[in-house]
Amino acid sequence: MAAILTVDGIHKSFGSHQVLRKVSFTVEPGHVVGLVGPNGAGKSTIMKIVLGLIPYDRGSVTIDGVPVSITSHRTLGRVGALIEYPGIYPFLTGRQHLQLFAQGANKKQRIQAVVHDLGMEKFINNKAKRYSLGMKQKLGIAQAFLNEPALVILDEPMNGLDPEAVKQLRDLIRAKADAGVSFLISSHILSELEKVADDVLMLNKGLIVEQTTMHAMVNQGAEVYLVRTADDQATKQALGNASIPIMESPQGILINHEDLNDVLRVLVMSNIHVEDIAHVQHDLESSFLDMINSGKGGAVDANAR
């Protein structure tokens, strides 16, 4: 089956700063693709290019075989998206937002369905100026799903969501993917992305350095350690000052096995009590650490996302 999204050899610079180099990937029908990378890697730039929001220097982007550029948006009617922060009109209710953006037939039924799927019934008729961050995020996600798109692009969709809302979103994404909808999702909550993605693109310094299935990624067996201390904030600050890459998790701080001796030295010198160190199973977070630790990629503008 032909890919719904094809990105081929994209290069992008802002002035003299090159932010993307030879970026190529596909998204297949019914697949959830996770886009992973550190801040400044170019994740949001890729998504904006796919949506025709910013121009690119070289390469091509097609959706369903139809070219997409800043001057050609013919196929974007089949795409739903949430990029960075949702656009909110403070004096409209959530329902009025959805009514404003709804297209085609059965608008009322589709609005009711997405409100139910995302658990928005309690606040959908309130004005958006009274919404919390999580409510605004849900409204932006609802707009992305509203018109039954074939491709959904979500940039950090779990920002501001509580654990129950994260699970609702995860279940909705998987249900839509099982029905044939395709997804391109970036998230810094890698443990959640791991639960929903079929494929992974790892982006570092404007270059895709890893492209594989989630199953292969979590079974490739790198060594990672979970460190628990008496003061997580002091630990993060001390390791950050020492330029040691870390990844936060609910249980503590993840480090690459190659950094273990340096981590212990820094913590001892900082008088931070270490409560536990444990070897953990390889997962997306540890793959991310491997990538950062390896230094793969090239020069890139630190302001790119």
Summary of the structure (lengths in Angstrom):
residues: 305
radius of gyration: 20.5
end to end distance: 31.1
largest distance: 65.6
contacts: 992
relative contact order: 0.16
helix: 35%
strand: 29%
